[in-house]
């Protein structure tokens, strides 16, 4: 009970206009989690908020939650949020909105809280001007009316699919979109060999949802399905595969797995529904059952669909692709959020993000084609002067569009010819090097993304203490964190195997206890694959000591599922070499 009281006091629940006005009058910064009935408040960040509150111990920092569907009825300012299901955090200071964050991005949320609290304290202490914002994600009716014509014009364009390709419709449903998984799922779709011919974010009306699912109108859960599918934005995609491959419809249905989540987890644990669905209704993705249904669904979402002529097929098709963007240290320190906002407004999705300190050797390796140029010493100095923010951006025609937004590589030329481009806007005074990088071609984009986000394998172990009570929860979290489980084996280690597995600890005093514990019952051995897999898995586990984990990383697996430093729930390789060695030991050459 004590835990529940602590959580309740952490986030005040706002239920009416009077409480809303009282919250706005509260001195300091208030962060409001705006949520919908069916998806609930963002539980994933509650531990983070508590950690921030405890670390800062600042009476000027406050948290609140607000259920839109019921409670926003009485709160005028939040009327526009009805029906929106993307996780949204609103920041208020002095009764005014000072920042907005969409999506459950924990690192960004933490940084914004710290920064906005510092700004608010500066305003209160020094009497400075408070910078207010509008939520650009919510357009006024007049703005929508103004934008309707160009939007309609865009939709009137034909969707052209080559005659040689088979295709199907895929839908990333509101539950997956609301929990910030759409981009992750899109990357997995592409990694599985699918080509995305069209991609549209769309919120269905109830009438549209009823029409789309009319073949299921007699089923018992039809009304719930309609309400769910019209509760928030979905991502609608037209998928194809390269010529000569298996039919796209069966291939897509194989990737998404069975409709029933329990069946998917049992029989197809690598499927998208097993990884991202929570129950049969909220099963994350939709797929056409056969080619006839695919044709009907394509006509429903893209009525101007047509098959390309031979002449048209000779032209180059624009696909969803990825390109690399680098924000160099000088502007990454001061302007990252502004640049990220412009990236978002330009329609890009940030598929991968990493902040890294580069060595001189790494810069030379990345820019090997520029080493002999006169400007390279200045480029080298710039790239090693602090952390570089690396982004993999996804969009149709991403390479071309990102280059256009960046503008000319020469800073002076950018200022003269394209003053609105990013390189002109964020040029540093007396610095000859532009502050943003973009891939020159599709080939370069692949090389550069692989450089900053290499695919890795790591070995993960769910230990005997966690297998019985927490094994399924840990597996679910692994899949939900974007890891692909490429090998899985449940086994009981013999003493000889346990001693060999932990041979690097042989001389340590706890070695005997560790070996005995690891032989006590079944373990789950997993090979996890992902960009930056080793580091990401170690971050997901948290520190070896659960007490330390609860302080430093309260949302980590060990903080929540381990009991002490010996019975600490999970194991992970320390580096890539160690991972490959342990994978060979458990699984052989795979």
C-alpha angles and dihedrals in degrees: 000000000000090000092054093051090051092052092047092053091047094062117029114214113233111205108163146020093267092055090045092055090045089053091050089053092053112115113244134018121328121193113202122199104209110199145165128242097246099047099036129209118318099274091174091074100041091093090047092051091049090049091051092047092049094045096047096037087195121158089203092066117086136172130204140174129213128191104215103199096057107016102039088064087083098037113081097197094057100047090106092059094067110117094015111122104178110112105260131188119194120199118208130187127170090358093301133103109252102171143004130205124190120198132026096278101155099189092048092045091053092049092047093049092052093045097044092046089053090050093049093049089049090054092048095045101038102025094239125161117280112228109222128194141198121227100252089193090070115061123198116243092254091053090050091051090051092050097044096084098054090043091052090048090054092051091050090066114103121253103224119202119184112251091233094061130084115214144188138189119249125189126197099207129225094261093059092042092049092053093051096251101120097095092045091052091048090054090051090049090054093043088054090061101262122139117218108221095175135009127187132168108219139166111214120220116228090254091052092048091050090050094046093050097035090123087067096047093115094054119107096240097045096114092048090050092051093048091048096047091050094045096091147337123319128191112235116200136181108215132197138165133222117279115276095028127114118288111286097227097060091038091054093046089051090053095048095045131204121342091236108078096211090051090047093051092047101042104021107027092164093055121110093243092052090051101040109019123093102187138352095276094042095047097142102230143044130210134185112254096220141351093273092055090045089056092049093048092047090053089049096055100027108030091172093059115136138164116255122247119235089258093052091049089062088067122086116264121223111230137178102270141159131246132181122247123187124194106201121227099260094061096027087069098054111014108033096113093049091049092046089051091053090048090053093047089052090062099255123140117217099228096174132013131186135165113210141170108227126210121223089252092054092050090051090049093049095044096036091140091058102045094103095048121109092238095053097095089056090046091050091050092049095048094050098042094090144327116330118214109222120195133183104210122201126203141120104286090003097166094054096041095048092050090052093051092047094053127200118352091229107082096212092048090048091053093048102040103027112018091167094058120105095247090055095044095050101035114138117231113256090003114120094195119086114237101227132058131203133181114261097214143001090264092051091046091057092047093047095046090049088051094056099028108032117181109248139182124219135177118241126187127195101207127223094260092059101036099084102041105024108019097105093044092051092048090050092051092048091055093042090055093063099261119139112220100218097169130022130179132168112209145152111235119229116225090254092052093047091050091050093044092054096033092130088066095049095113095046121102094238095053096101093049091047093052092047092049094048091053093050098090146337122318128198112230115199137179108213123198126196142119105287090004098163096052094039093051092049089050090050091051096048127204119338092244109070092208090056090044091055090055101039102028110015094171094054123111095249092049090056106030108027126088103195142345093279096041093045100146103231143039131207137181117261097222141356095270092050090048094054091047093052093043090055090047093054103030104020119223107343 
